[in-house]
Amino acid sequence: MSQNVEEVKRTIQRLPAAEQKELLEWFEEHKPIVDEEVSEEELEARVLNRLLEKGLISEIVKPMTDEEDDEFPPIEIEGEPLSKMIIRERR
């Protein structure tokens, strides 16, 4: 376990009982999305649903299939290729 987690645990243990109870209630409201082994797709669905519930996104759009992605035409740009520009600016 990380040093940060251990420090947080020690800090919580030093809190008065009422504040520990308040934290427990907060943790119950904000429990993790993953509490057991789930597939990557299931985890993504849970995250998207939570974002939708909190109003951070307005809808869940299904991802493009490989066929749909292949039909998407690339955008032509003028000038230096973008990849070369990124490499140059990182130096």
N, C-alpha and C positions, 0 to 999 in steps of 0.2 A: 504494500500500500504506500502511496506517495506521502512525502513529508507534509504536504499541504493538508491532506485528508486527516492525518494524525493530529495536526495542530488544530484543525476545526473541531475534531472530536474532543480534545482537551478543553477548548474554549466553551463548547456546549455543556460539558460536564460541570464547569464552574458557574454556569448560569443558575439563577434561582428557579425553583420548580415551575412557577407560573410562566416564566419565559421559555423554559424547555417545552412546556405544554403548547405554548403559542407556536414554537418552531415545529413541533410535531404536527400540528394542524396545518401549518403552511406546507410541510413536506407531503402530507396526504393530498392536499389540493394540487400540488405540482409534482406528483410522482412521475417517475421516468416513463418514457414511452415504451421502453423495453424492460421487461422484468423476467423474461425467459428467452430461450433460443427461438428466434424468428428469422424468416428469410429476409433477404435484402428488399424484396418487393413489398413484403408485409410491413417492414419498418418504414419504407418510403410512404406507403399508404397511411400509416399511423401519423407520421409527421405532417403530411399534407392535410389530413383530417383535423389535426390539432390547429394548424395554421388557419384553416377555414373556420373552425369554431371560434377562434380568437379574433376573426375579422381581419387577419393580416393578408389574406388572399380572398378574392371574390368568387373564384371557381377553381375546380380541379380539372385541368385539361389532360386528356389521355396523351401519352407520348406517341410520337410518330413511329410507324412501323418502318422496317428497313426499306420496304418498297416505296413508301411515301418519302423517306429521306433521300432515296436515290433519284426521285423525281424532282427534288428541290434544286433549282438551278443556282450555281455559284454566282456571286456578284462580281462583275468586272470592275477593277479600279485602275486608275491611271497612276503612272509614276513607279517608284521603287516598290518591289514586292513587300508586303506587310511583314512577312517573316524576317526579311533582311533588315527592315527598319527596326524591328523589336530587338534583334541581336545587336545592332549597332548602338541603340540607345541604352542597352544594359551594360555596355562596356564603359 
